[in-house]
Amino acid sequence: MITLKNIVKTFDGNTVLNNISTVFEQGKTNLIIGRSGSGKTVLLKSTLGLFEVDSGEIWYNDRNFTQMNQKERKILRREVGMVFQGGALFDSISVEGNVRFPLDMFSKMSPAEKQKRVDFCLDHVNIDKQAFNLSPSEISGGMQKRVAIARAIALNPKYLFCDEPNSGLDPETATVIDQLIQTLTKEFQMTTIINTHDMNSVIEIGESVLFISHGQKEWEGTKEDILKSDNQKLEDFIFANKLYAQMKKGQ
């Protein structure tokens, strides 16, 4: 579980996050949604510690991240997995090597233990062994995202951050990635936070949804609640899509 308390973040005097409080629950897919420029990426990066907040507190379970020194933060980050928007795989090394990379950097496993963990992670994201020695450029976009997820879970993280994990994918592949992230979240009981503007993801896996507008928390609830909301800003965001507007009318 990650708890945010009254988070404020400014850049050059402009308030980007304004007094945001929420709880990202363990074992659930927690989604942050909002328009481009709403502050959702800044919130994700602030929670990770990539941006220092101006005020407020960030708690990882019972640990106050905002009061940690750099050494303490470095230790905690070993409990964090990250799926970047573009995958951020190293094309100079193989699929297998990409997943092994965090193990080489941050673990004291033997070569045999590393191989076992790599095989385990790639198997869990349904990557066939025939692809292990290929470079990322030799596999599809959907497979690249699955390899990125395998790398993110290599160190068995307690917390998983995903920045637009469906970016650039067709709807069918995007749904597969959504379902994979949710399955892994349940299986390993991670606290998973997903930054997205994809309403299909919200409807598919939005167990907990935080909607941000102009740096403020406008609404939070579940995918079941979202189509019943009377929050005007949320409705304007969701029902800009004609399909969801029709769903609203059909309730």
Buried (B, 14 or more C-beta within 10 A) or exposed (E): BBBBBEBBBBEEEEBBBBBBEBBBBBBBBBBBBBBEEBBBBBBBBBBBBEBEBBEBBBBBEEEEBBEBEEEEEEEBBBBBBBBBBEBBBEEEBBBBBBBBBBBEEEBEBEEEEBBEBBBBBBEBBEBEEEBBEBBBEEBEBBBBBBBBBBBBBBBBBBBBBBBBBBBBBEEEBBBBBBEBBBBBBBEBEBBBBBBBBBBBBBBBBBBBBBBBBBBBBBBBBEBEEBBEBEBEBBBEBBBEEEEBEEBBEEE
